[in-house]
Amino acid sequence: MEKMKKNHAYIDAANLHRGVKRLRWSMDYKRFRVWLKEKYHVSKAYIFIGLIPKYKDLYTDLQEAGFTLIFKEVVYDAEGKIKGNCDTDLVLKVVQDAYENAFDKAIIVSSDGDYASTVRFLMERGKLGVILSPAPEKKCSILLKRTKAAISYINDQKNILKAQKEKAPDGDETS
């Protein structure tokens, strides 16, 4: 019997959200979590996300879908724009888990070139599964591409991961 893999996903929430939004569709996070488990044997899926009280319902939905949320306190710039850069927290968690041998493979969900050194670190140790890029191939960071790591594009899974629009009761064609 094959040993069950213990892979972890490390998700940059802002990068995932912005990437999918630019593609003009919205993610069904429950489907995404199931897909991660089935496709990549992800037992733990961490989402690194800014903590903004008005999004408490989103946080609850993500937790109910099976994600572990790691919050970053946000600050606001002079124009009132939210700043909650989670990159360093994600990197620190990946490196800590790698040294503690907490996973077999890491799945990085981001298109951000800031993770290139982390990807190389994982590759050197045989610990990288794949990079899942929320951006299309043309927009994924050249720094990630230069690592020669396996990159899959989330948009290729749009039919599986896209949130379904609710149909009106009288127009659902089920009669």
C-alpha atoms as an extended CHARMM CRD file, in Angstrom:
* protein
*
       175  EXT
         1         1  MET       CA              0.0000000000        0.0000000000        0.0000000000  PROA      1               0.0000000000
         2         2  GLU       CA              1.3250000000        3.4630000000       -0.9360000000  PROA      2               0.0000000000
         3         3  LYS       CA              2.1160000000        5.7290000000        1.9870000000  PROA      3               0.0000000000
         4         4  MET       CA             -0.3210000000        8.6600000000        2.0860000000  PROA      4               0.0000000000
         5         5  LYS       CA              1.4620000000       11.8380000000        1.0860000000  PROA      5               0.0000000000
         6         6  LYS       CA              1.5550000000       14.6960000000        3.5270000000  PROA      6               0.0000000000
         7         7  ASN       CA              1.6890000000       17.7500000000        1.2970000000  PROA      7               0.0000000000
         8         8  HSD       CA              1.0040000000       21.3030000000        2.4190000000  PROA      8               0.0000000000
         9         9  ALA       CA             -0.2770000000       24.2360000000        0.3730000000  PROA      9               0.0000000000
        10        10  TYR       CA              0.9060000000       27.7630000000        1.1660000000  PROA      10              0.0000000000
        11        11  ILE       CA             -1.4650000000       30.2940000000       -0.3640000000  PROA      11              0.0000000000
        12        12  ASP       CA             -0.8990000000       34.0150000000       -0.7950000000  PROA      12              0.0000000000
        13        13  ALA       CA             -4.5570000000       35.0830000000       -0.4690000000  PROA      13              0.0000000000
        14        14  ALA       CA             -4.1500000000       38.5470000000       -1.9750000000  PROA      14              0.0000000000
        15        15  ASN       CA             -2.2230000000       37.1990000000       -4.9520000000  PROA      15              0.0000000000
        16        16  LEU       CA             -4.7710000000       34.4430000000       -5.5290000000  PROA      16              0.0000000000
        17        17  HSD       CA             -7.7290000000       36.8130000000       -5.2460000000  PROA      17              0.0000000000
        18        18  ARG       CA             -6.2170000000       39.4700000000       -7.5340000000  PROA      18              0.0000000000
        19        19  GLY       CA             -5.0800000000       36.9070000000      -10.1010000000  PROA      19              0.0000000000
        20        20  VAL       CA             -8.4540000000       35.2340000000      -10.4340000000  PROA      20              0.0000000000
        21        21  LYS       CA            -10.2640000000       38.5800000000      -10.3850000000  PROA      21              0.0000000000
        22        22  ARG       CA             -8.1140000000       39.8020000000      -13.3100000000  PROA      22              0.0000000000
        23        23  LEU       CA             -9.1890000000       36.6830000000      -15.1850000000  PROA      23              0.0000000000
        24        24  ARG       CA            -12.8010000000       37.7860000000      -14.5910000000  PROA      24              0.0000000000
        25        25  TRP       CA            -14.0870000000       34.8420000000      -12.6230000000  PROA      25              0.0000000000
        26        26  SER       CA            -14.4400000000       34.0420000000       -8.9540000000  PROA      26              0.0000000000
        27        27  MET       CA            -13.0580000000       31.0700000000       -7.0820000000  PROA      27              0.0000000000
        28        28  ASP       CA            -15.2000000000       28.5040000000       -5.3110000000  PROA      28              0.0000000000
        29        29  TYR       CA            -12.9270000000       27.9580000000       -2.3280000000  PROA      29              0.0000000000
        30        30  LYS       CA            -14.6620000000       24.7510000000       -1.2450000000  PROA      30              0.0000000000
        31        31  ARG       CA            -14.0090000000       23.2510000000       -4.6630000000  PROA      31              0.0000000000
        32        32  PHE       CA            -10.4720000000       24.6130000000       -4.5850000000  PROA      32              0.0000000000
        33        33  ARG       CA             -9.7850000000       22.8970000000       -1.2550000000  PROA      33              0.0000000000
        34        34  VAL       CA            -11.1660000000       19.5680000000       -2.4940000000  PROA      34              0.0000000000
        35        35  TRP       CA             -9.1690000000       19.9160000000       -5.7240000000  PROA      35              0.0000000000
        36        36  LEU       CA             -5.9630000000       20.5640000000       -3.7650000000  PROA      36              0.0000000000
        37        37  LYS       CA             -6.5940000000       17.4300000000       -1.7070000000  PROA      37              0.0000000000
        38        38  GLU       CA             -7.4670000000       15.2150000000       -4.6590000000  PROA      38              0.0000000000
        39        39  LYS       CA             -4.9470000000       16.5100000000       -7.2130000000  PROA      39              0.0000000000
        40        40  TYR       CA             -1.9750000000       17.2990000000       -4.9730000000  PROA      40              0.0000000000
        41        41  HSD       CA             -2.6760000000       15.2360000000       -1.8210000000  PROA      41              0.0000000000
        42        42  VAL       CA             -2.7580000000       18.4190000000        0.2890000000  PROA      42              0.0000000000
        43        43  SER       CA             -3.4680000000       17.5730000000        3.9090000000  PROA      43              0.0000000000
        44        44  LYS       CA             -2.9360000000       21.1460000000        5.1940000000  PROA      44              0.0000000000
        45        45  ALA       CA             -3.7610000000       24.2830000000        3.2360000000  PROA      45              0.0000000000
        46        46  TYR       CA             -2.5920000000       27.5340000000        4.7790000000  PROA      46              0.0000000000
        47        47  ILE       CA             -3.9970000000       30.8380000000        3.5690000000  PROA      47              0.0000000000
        48        48  PHE       CA             -1.9800000000       33.9210000000        4.4700000000  PROA      48              0.0000000000
        49        49  ILE       CA             -4.4030000000       36.8090000000        4.6200000000  PROA      49              0.0000000000
        50        50  GLY       CA             -4.7690000000       40.3080000000        6.0090000000  PROA      50              0.0000000000
        51        51  LEU       CA             -7.0670000000       40.6380000000        9.0220000000  PROA      51              0.0000000000
        52        52  ILE       CA             -9.8900000000       43.0810000000        8.2450000000  PROA      52              0.0000000000
        53        53  PRO       CA            -12.9370000000       42.8400000000       10.5400000000  PROA      53              0.0000000000
        54        54  LYS       CA            -15.5070000000       43.4410000000        7.7830000000  PROA      54              0.0000000000
        55        55  TYR       CA            -14.3900000000       40.1920000000        6.0840000000  PROA      55              0.0000000000
        56        56  LYS       CA            -15.1530000000       37.9470000000        9.0650000000  PROA      56              0.0000000000
        57        57  ASP       CA            -17.7450000000       36.0050000000        7.0480000000  PROA      57              0.0000000000
        58        58  LEU       CA            -15.1370000000       35.2560000000        4.3820000000  PROA      58              0.0000000000
        59        59  TYR       CA            -12.7560000000       34.0070000000        7.0560000000  PROA      59              0.0000000000
        60        60  THR       CA            -15.4620000000       31.7270000000        8.4480000000  PROA      60              0.0000000000
        61        61  ASP       CA            -16.2390000000       30.3780000000        4.9570000000  PROA      61              0.0000000000
        62        62  LEU       CA            -12.5670000000       29.6600000000        4.2960000000  PROA      62              0.0000000000
        63        63  GLN       CA            -12.1770000000       27.8460000000        7.6080000000  PROA      63              0.0000000000
        64        64  GLU       CA            -15.3190000000       25.8040000000        6.9720000000  PROA      64              0.0000000000
        65        65  ALA       CA            -13.9120000000       24.8660000000        3.5510000000  PROA      65              0.0000000000
        66        66  GLY       CA            -10.8980000000       23.3550000000        5.3240000000  PROA      66              0.0000000000
        67        67  PHE       CA             -8.2580000000       26.0730000000        5.1280000000  PROA      67              0.0000000000
        68        68  THR       CA             -6.0480000000       27.1190000000        8.0160000000  PROA      68              0.0000000000
        69        69  LEU       CA             -5.9240000000       30.9180000000        8.1060000000  PROA      69              0.0000000000
        70        70  ILE       CA             -2.7920000000       32.7380000000        9.1280000000  PROA      70              0.0000000000
        71        71  PHE       CA             -3.6260000000       36.3740000000        9.6700000000  PROA      71              0.0000000000
        72        72  LYS       CA             -1.4620000000       39.3960000000        9.0930000000  PROA      72              0.0000000000
        73        73  GLU       CA             -2.3010000000       42.6650000000       10.7850000000  PROA      73              0.0000000000
        74        74  VAL       CA             -2.9710000000       45.2930000000        8.1450000000  PROA      74              0.0000000000
        75        75  VAL       CA             -2.0170000000       48.9540000000        8.0530000000  PROA      75              0.0000000000
        76        76  TYR       CA             -3.3150000000       51.7400000000        5.8580000000  PROA      76              0.0000000000
        77        77  ASP       CA             -1.1970000000       54.0200000000        3.7040000000  PROA      77              0.0000000000
        78        78  ALA       CA             -1.6840000000       57.7820000000        3.3380000000  PROA      78              0.0000000000
        79        79  GLU       CA             -4.4500000000       57.2670000000        0.7500000000  PROA      79              0.0000000000
        80        80  GLY       CA             -6.2690000000       54.7690000000        2.9730000000  PROA      80              0.0000000000
        81        81  LYS       CA             -5.1960000000       51.7690000000        0.8750000000  PROA      81              0.0000000000
        82        82  ILE       CA             -4.7630000000       48.5450000000        2.8310000000  PROA      82              0.0000000000
        83        83  LYS       CA             -1.2780000000       47.1340000000        3.2350000000  PROA      83              0.0000000000
        84        84  GLY       CA             -1.0410000000       43.6170000000        4.6240000000  PROA      84              0.0000000000
        85        85  ASN       CA              1.9480000000       42.0330000000        2.9380000000  PROA      85              0.0000000000
        86        86  CYS       CA              1.9720000000       38.3710000000        3.9710000000  PROA      86              0.0000000000
        87        87  ASP       CA              5.0030000000       37.3050000000        1.9300000000  PROA      87              0.0000000000
        88        88  THR       CA              7.4500000000       37.0730000000        4.8190000000  PROA      88              0.0000000000
        89        89  ASP       CA              4.9720000000       35.1770000000        6.9960000000  PROA      89              0.0000000000
        90        90  LEU       CA              4.3910000000       32.6380000000        4.2140000000  PROA      90              0.0000000000
        91        91  VAL       CA              8.1360000000       32.2000000000        3.6270000000  PROA      91              0.0000000000
        92        92  LEU       CA              8.8480000000       31.7930000000        7.3290000000  PROA      92              0.0000000000
        93        93  LYS       CA              6.1210000000       29.1430000000        7.6940000000  PROA      93              0.0000000000
        94        94  VAL       CA              7.3650000000       27.2040000000        4.6480000000  PROA      94              0.0000000000
        95        95  VAL       CA             10.9630000000       27.2070000000        5.8970000000  PROA      95              0.0000000000
        96        96  GLN       CA              9.9540000000       26.3170000000        9.4510000000  PROA      96              0.0000000000
        97        97  ASP       CA              7.7830000000       23.4310000000        8.2420000000  PROA      97              0.0000000000
        98        98  ALA       CA             10.5370000000       22.2300000000        5.8880000000  PROA      98              0.0000000000
        99        99  TYR       CA             13.0910000000       22.1190000000        8.6910000000  PROA      99              0.0000000000
       100       100  GLU       CA             10.6120000000       20.3470000000       10.9580000000  PROA      100             0.0000000000
       101       101  ASN       CA              9.8760000000       17.8800000000        8.1390000000  PROA      101             0.0000000000
       102       102  ALA       CA              6.1650000000       18.6890000000        8.5020000000  PROA      102             0.0000000000
       103       103  PHE       CA              5.3750000000       17.8870000000        4.8560000000  PROA      103             0.0000000000
       104       104  ASP       CA              6.5530000000       15.7660000000        1.9540000000  PROA      104             0.0000000000
       105       105  LYS       CA              6.0000000000       18.4510000000       -0.6980000000  PROA      105             0.0000000000
       106       106  ALA       CA              5.0200000000       22.1180000000       -0.5880000000  PROA      106             0.0000000000
       107       107  ILE       CA              2.5370000000       23.5990000000       -3.0350000000  PROA      107             0.0000000000
       108       108  ILE       CA              3.0320000000       27.3630000000       -3.4350000000  PROA      108             0.0000000000
       109       109  VAL       CA             -0.0200000000       29.3010000000       -4.6500000000  PROA      109             0.0000000000
       110       110  SER       CA              1.1800000000       32.6240000000       -6.0130000000  PROA      110             0.0000000000
       111       111  SER       CA              2.5310000000       34.3230000000       -9.1250000000  PROA      111             0.0000000000
       112       112  ASP       CA              4.8110000000       36.5640000000       -7.0810000000  PROA      112             0.0000000000
       113       113  GLY       CA              8.5340000000       36.5400000000       -7.8730000000  PROA      113             0.0000000000
       114       114  ASP       CA              9.2800000000       37.3250000000       -4.2250000000  PROA      114             0.0000000000
       115       115  TYR       CA              8.8950000000       33.5880000000       -3.6140000000  PROA      115             0.0000000000
       116       116  ALA       CA             11.6360000000       32.5770000000       -6.0950000000  PROA      116             0.0000000000
       117       117  SER       CA             14.2890000000       32.0900000000       -3.3980000000  PROA      117             0.0000000000
       118       118  THR       CA             11.8460000000       30.0270000000       -1.3300000000  PROA      118             0.0000000000
       119       119  VAL       CA             11.0850000000       27.9030000000       -4.3840000000  PROA      119             0.0000000000
       120       120  ARG       CA             14.8120000000       27.3250000000       -4.9580000000  PROA      120             0.0000000000
       121       121  PHE       CA             15.2270000000       26.4370000000       -1.2530000000  PROA      121             0.0000000000
       122       122  LEU       CA             12.4500000000       23.8330000000       -1.5620000000  PROA      122             0.0000000000
       123       123  MET       CA             13.8150000000       22.4740000000       -4.8470000000  PROA      123             0.0000000000
       124       124  GLU       CA             17.3020000000       22.0060000000       -3.3710000000  PROA      124             0.0000000000
       125       125  ARG       CA             15.7750000000       19.8640000000       -0.6440000000  PROA      125             0.0000000000
       126       126  GLY       CA             13.4120000000       17.9200000000       -2.9270000000  PROA      126             0.0000000000
       127       127  LYS       CA             10.4650000000       19.4840000000       -1.1020000000  PROA      127             0.0000000000
       128       128  LEU       CA              8.6780000000       21.4180000000       -3.8720000000  PROA      128             0.0000000000
       129       129  GLY       CA              5.5590000000       19.9400000000       -5.3760000000  PROA      129             0.0000000000
       130       130  VAL       CA              4.3960000000       22.6470000000       -7.7650000000  PROA      130             0.0000000000
       131       131  ILE       CA              3.7280000000       26.3480000000       -8.0680000000  PROA      131             0.0000000000
       132       132  LEU       CA              0.0810000000       27.1270000000       -8.7610000000  PROA      132             0.0000000000
       133       133  SER       CA             -0.0480000000       30.4860000000      -10.4970000000  PROA      133             0.0000000000
       134       134  PRO       CA             -3.2470000000       32.5320000000      -10.2530000000  PROA      134             0.0000000000
       135       135  ALA       CA             -1.9620000000       34.6970000000      -13.1050000000  PROA      135             0.0000000000
       136       136  PRO       CA             -1.8790000000       33.5690000000      -16.7240000000  PROA      136             0.0000000000
       137       137  GLU       CA              1.4850000000       32.3940000000      -18.0610000000  PROA      137             0.0000000000
       138       138  LYS       CA              2.2810000000       35.8110000000      -19.5530000000  PROA      138             0.0000000000
       139       139  LYS       CA              1.7680000000       37.5110000000      -16.1590000000  PROA      139             0.0000000000
       140       140  CYS       CA              3.4800000000       34.9770000000      -13.8860000000  PROA      140             0.0000000000
       141       141  SER       CA              6.7510000000       36.3650000000      -12.5680000000  PROA      141             0.0000000000
       142       142  ILE       CA              9.8220000000       35.7160000000      -14.6810000000  PROA      142             0.0000000000
       143       143  LEU       CA             11.6790000000       35.1330000000      -11.3980000000  PROA      143             0.0000000000
       144       144  LEU       CA              9.4810000000       32.1050000000      -10.6810000000  PROA      144             0.0000000000
       145       145  LYS       CA              9.8720000000       30.8470000000      -14.2560000000  PROA      145             0.0000000000
       146       146  ARG       CA             13.6720000000       31.1160000000      -14.0320000000  PROA      146             0.0000000000
       147       147  THR       CA             13.6850000000       28.6400000000      -11.1370000000  PROA      147             0.0000000000
       148       148  LYS       CA             12.6360000000       25.9540000000      -13.6680000000  PROA      148             0.0000000000
       149       149  ALA       CA             10.0920000000       24.7200000000      -11.1220000000  PROA      149             0.0000000000
       150       150  ALA       CA              6.8900000000       23.0930000000      -12.3070000000  PROA      150             0.0000000000
       151       151  ILE       CA              4.2340000000       25.7900000000      -12.6970000000  PROA      151             0.0000000000
       152       152  SER       CA              0.5590000000       25.0700000000      -13.2700000000  PROA      152             0.0000000000
       153       153  TYR       CA             -1.9010000000       27.8070000000      -14.0750000000  PROA      153             0.0000000000
       154       154  ILE       CA             -5.0940000000       27.9620000000      -12.0490000000  PROA      154             0.0000000000
       155       155  ASN       CA             -6.9950000000       29.4150000000      -14.9910000000  PROA      155             0.0000000000
       156       156  ASP       CA             -6.5600000000       26.0410000000      -16.7330000000  PROA      156             0.0000000000
       157       157  GLN       CA             -8.8420000000       24.6410000000      -14.0020000000  PROA      157             0.0000000000
       158       158  LYS       CA            -11.4880000000       27.3540000000      -14.3310000000  PROA      158             0.0000000000
       159       159  ASN       CA            -14.2540000000       24.8690000000      -15.2070000000  PROA      159             0.0000000000
       160       160  ILE       CA            -13.6010000000       22.9590000000      -11.9850000000  PROA      160             0.0000000000
       161       161  LEU       CA            -12.8580000000       25.8590000000       -9.6230000000  PROA      161             0.0000000000
       162       162  LYS       CA            -15.1840000000       28.6210000000      -10.7800000000  PROA      162             0.0000000000
       163       163  ALA       CA            -17.9570000000       29.6570000000       -8.3930000000  PROA      163             0.0000000000
       164       164  GLN       CA            -21.3130000000       28.6950000000       -9.8190000000  PROA      164             0.0000000000
       165       165  LYS       CA            -23.9120000000       31.4080000000      -10.1390000000  PROA      165             0.0000000000
       166       166  GLU       CA            -27.1210000000       30.6150000000       -8.3110000000  PROA      166             0.0000000000
       167       167  LYS       CA            -30.0300000000       30.2250000000      -10.6870000000  PROA      167             0.0000000000
       168       168  ALA       CA            -33.4000000000       31.7990000000      -10.0770000000  PROA      168             0.0000000000
       169       169  PRO       CA            -35.9580000000       29.2610000000       -8.8160000000  PROA      169             0.0000000000
       170       170  ASP       CA            -38.2630000000       29.7670000000      -11.8010000000  PROA      170             0.0000000000
       171       171  GLY       CA            -35.4620000000       29.6720000000      -14.3440000000  PROA      171             0.0000000000
       172       172  ASP       CA            -33.4780000000       26.6290000000      -13.2970000000  PROA      172             0.0000000000
       173       173  GLU       CA            -34.8900000000       24.3030000000      -15.9810000000  PROA      173             0.0000000000
       174       174  THR       CA            -35.5090000000       21.5020000000      -13.4880000000  PROA      174             0.0000000000
       175       175  SER       CA            -39.2540000000       21.1600000000      -13.9120000000  PROA      175             0.0000000000
